[in-house]
């Protein structure tokens, strides 16, 4: 049997390494050895461990999409708790994942001030964001952890996947924003950020949301007159 240490592996930006037949104890040991302050991301599902090193474009994309989401939540007067790239894992499900970004929204109140999360008793994040530029997210780990919704940015498109009967299905609308064109708006202004810059895009997005809300209110008022 050939053995090696983690320090012998170099994962360059934009690359990934897949290790198979990794038991839970080894996965936990790898997490401990790597520590929390690192740039690589891990995904573990039933013995398969994926190690990914993101590109700068990946990091910029996740931050801007998350910032656009925060603007939307703020304008719609919805509370949230951001958990970033927290490591979520459950030994009984043999699954572990580190999202690019994640948010508690419906369950935000449960996470206020929390420093430790135990998914055997705590709910998973309501929404995870994944930026897939050089590889595809391992959805099986998310399915095992029962994360209700994933936004995946892939091939320059923001796609929504919702959990249905234990499996993810593509959806045209978000569970969190069923009555608002969230994906349309975030996609539009994320594209704007790549040409006009982040701050102008965020500012324009906030204005767009307010205009959509005002239009909906006027429509409701007119409908109520008949």
matplotlib code that plots the C-alpha trace (Angstrom):
import matplotlib.pyplot as plt

x = [0.0, 1.3, 0.9, 1.5, 1.0, -1.2, 1.7, 2.9, -0.2, -0.3, -3.7, -3.2, -5.9, -8.6, -7.7, -9.2, -8.1, -10.5, -9.5, -11.6, -12.0, -11.6, -13.3, -14.9, -12.0, -9.5, -11.8, -12.0, -8.2, -7.7, -10.0, -8.0, -4.7, -5.7, -7.3, -9.8, -7.6, -7.2, -8.2, -9.1, -12.6, -13.6, -16.6, -17.1, -19.8, -19.7, -16.0, -15.2, -13.3, -13.0, -10.4, -10.8, -8.7, -10.7, -9.6, -9.7, -12.7, -14.4, -13.8, -15.0, -18.1, -19.2, -18.7, -20.7, -23.6, -23.7, -23.7, -26.6, -28.5, -28.0, -29.3, -32.4, -33.0, -32.5, -34.9, -37.5, -37.2, -36.1, -33.6, -30.7, -27.5, -24.6, -22.4, -19.9, -17.9, -18.6, -17.8, -21.1, -20.9, -22.9, -21.1, -24.4, -24.9, -21.2, -21.4, -19.5, -19.5, -18.1, -20.3, -18.8, -21.4, -24.5, -27.3, -29.9, -33.0, -36.1, -34.2, -32.1, -33.3, -31.9, -28.4, -28.0, -24.9, -24.1, -20.5, -21.0, -23.4, -24.4, -26.5, -27.7, -29.9, -29.6, -31.2, -28.9, -28.5, -31.6, -29.5, -26.1, -24.3, -21.8, -19.6, -18.7, -16.1, -13.7, -15.7, -19.2, -20.4, -20.9, -24.6, -24.8, -23.3, -25.9, -28.6, -27.4, -27.4, -30.9, -30.0, -33.3, -31.9, -28.7, -27.8, -25.2, -23.3, -22.1, -21.5, -22.2, -25.8, -27.2, -29.3, -31.6, -31.9, -34.4, -34.6, -37.5, -37.9, -34.3, -32.9, -32.3, -34.3, -33.8, -36.3, -37.2, -38.0, -36.5, -38.2, -37.1, -38.4, -41.5, -43.2, -40.2, -37.9, -34.8, -32.8, -33.6, -32.5, -29.3, -28.3, -28.8, -26.9, -24.2, -23.5, -23.5, -20.9, -18.5, -18.6, -19.6, -18.1, -19.5, -20.7, -22.6, -24.2, -25.3, -26.7, -28.6, -29.9, -31.3, -33.1, -34.4, -35.9, -37.6, -39.1, -40.4, -42.0, -43.6, -45.0, -46.4, -48.0, -49.7, -50.9, -52.4, -54.1, -55.6, -56.7, -58.4, -60.6, -62.4]
y = [0.0, 3.4, 6.2, 9.9, 13.1, 16.0, 18.3, 16.2, 17.2, 20.6, 21.6, 24.5, 27.2, 25.8, 22.2, 19.4, 16.2, 13.3, 10.7, 7.5, 5.0, 7.7, 6.7, 9.1, 9.1, 10.0, 12.8, 14.3, 14.0, 15.8, 18.6, 18.9, 18.9, 21.5, 23.8, 26.5, 29.2, 27.8, 28.5, 25.0, 23.5, 20.0, 17.9, 14.4, 11.8, 8.1, 7.6, 10.0, 13.2, 16.0, 18.8, 21.9, 25.0, 28.0, 30.5, 34.3, 34.5, 32.0, 34.0, 37.3, 35.6, 34.1, 37.4, 39.5, 37.0, 36.8, 40.6, 40.8, 38.3, 40.4, 43.5, 41.6, 40.2, 43.7, 45.4, 42.7, 43.1, 39.5, 38.5, 36.3, 34.9, 34.3, 31.2, 31.6, 28.5, 26.8, 23.0, 21.2, 17.4, 14.5, 11.2, 9.2, 10.4, 10.0, 13.5, 16.8, 19.9, 23.4, 25.7, 28.7, 30.7, 29.7, 31.4, 30.7, 32.6, 30.8, 29.4, 32.5, 33.1, 29.7, 30.7, 34.1, 34.1, 30.4, 29.4, 25.7, 23.8, 20.2, 19.0, 16.0, 18.5, 21.8, 22.5, 22.7, 26.1, 27.2, 28.2, 27.3, 29.1, 27.2, 28.7, 25.9, 27.3, 24.3, 21.5, 20.5, 20.6, 17.2, 17.4, 14.0, 15.5, 18.3, 15.8, 13.8, 16.9, 18.0, 21.5, 22.8, 25.0, 25.4, 28.2, 27.1, 29.5, 27.5, 28.3, 32.0, 31.1, 31.1, 27.9, 27.0, 23.4, 22.5, 19.4, 17.2, 13.7, 13.6, 14.6, 18.0, 19.1, 22.2, 25.0, 28.2, 29.9, 30.0, 28.5, 31.5, 34.1, 32.4, 35.7, 37.7, 37.3, 36.9, 34.8, 37.1, 40.2, 38.7, 37.3, 40.6, 42.7, 40.2, 40.5, 44.3, 44.0, 42.5, 45.6, 48.5, 47.3, 45.9, 49.0, 50.5, 47.0, 46.7, 50.2, 49.6, 46.4, 48.1, 50.6, 47.8, 45.9, 49.1, 49.8, 46.2, 46.4, 49.7, 48.3, 45.2, 47.5, 49.6, 46.5, 45.2, 48.5, 48.6, 45.0, 45.8, 48.4, 45.9]
z = [0.0, -0.9, 1.7, 1.5, 3.5, 2.6, 2.4, -0.6, -2.6, -4.4, -5.7, -8.0, -8.6, -10.9, -10.2, -8.1, -6.6, -5.9, -3.3, -3.0, -0.1, 2.5, 5.7, 8.1, 10.6, 7.8, 6.6, 10.1, 10.4, 7.0, 8.2, 11.4, 9.6, 7.0, 9.6, 9.0, 7.4, 3.9, 0.3, -0.8, -0.4, 0.6, -0.3, 1.2, 0.4, 1.4, 1.0, -1.8, -0.9, -3.4, -2.9, -5.0, -5.3, -6.6, -9.2, -8.5, -10.8, -8.6, -5.5, -7.0, -8.4, -5.1, -3.2, -5.7, -6.0, -2.2, -2.0, -4.5, -2.4, 0.7, -1.1, -2.1, 1.4, 2.8, 0.4, 0.9, 4.7, 5.2, 8.0, 7.4, 9.0, 6.7, 7.4, 4.5, 3.8, 7.1, 7.1, 7.5, 8.2, 9.6, 10.4, 10.3, 6.7, 5.8, 4.2, 4.6, 2.5, 2.5, 0.4, -1.4, 0.5, 2.5, 4.3, 7.0, 6.0, 7.1, 10.1, 10.7, 14.3, 15.3, 14.2, 15.9, 18.0, 17.3, 17.3, 16.7, 14.5, 14.9, 12.0, 14.0, 15.9, 13.9, 10.5, 7.5, 5.7, 3.8, 0.8, -0.5, -3.4, -5.5, -8.3, -10.7, -13.1, -13.5, -11.8, -10.9, -7.3, -5.6, -5.1, -3.3, -0.1, -0.2, -0.7, 2.3, 4.5, 3.2, 2.1, 0.7, -2.1, -4.1, -6.5, -8.9, -11.2, -14.2, -17.8, -17.0, -15.9, -12.4, -11.9, -9.1, -7.7, -5.0, -3.0, -3.9, -2.4, -1.5, -4.9, -6.5, -9.5, -11.6, -10.9, -12.6, -9.3, -5.8, -2.8, -0.8, -3.3, -4.8, -5.7, -6.8, -9.9, -7.8, -10.2, -13.1, -11.2, -9.6, -13.0, -14.7, -12.2, -11.7, -15.5, -15.0, -12.3, -14.8, -17.0, -14.7, -11.4, -8.2, -6.4, -9.4, -9.9, -6.3, -6.3, -9.6, -8.3, -5.2, -7.4, -9.7, -6.7, -5.4, -8.8, -9.1, -5.6, -6.5, -9.7, -7.9, -5.3, -8.0, -9.8, -6.5, -5.9, -9.4, -9.0, -5.8, -7.4, -9.5]

ax = plt.figure().add_subplot(projection="3d")
ax.plot(x, y, z, "-o")
ax.set_aspect("equal")
plt.show()
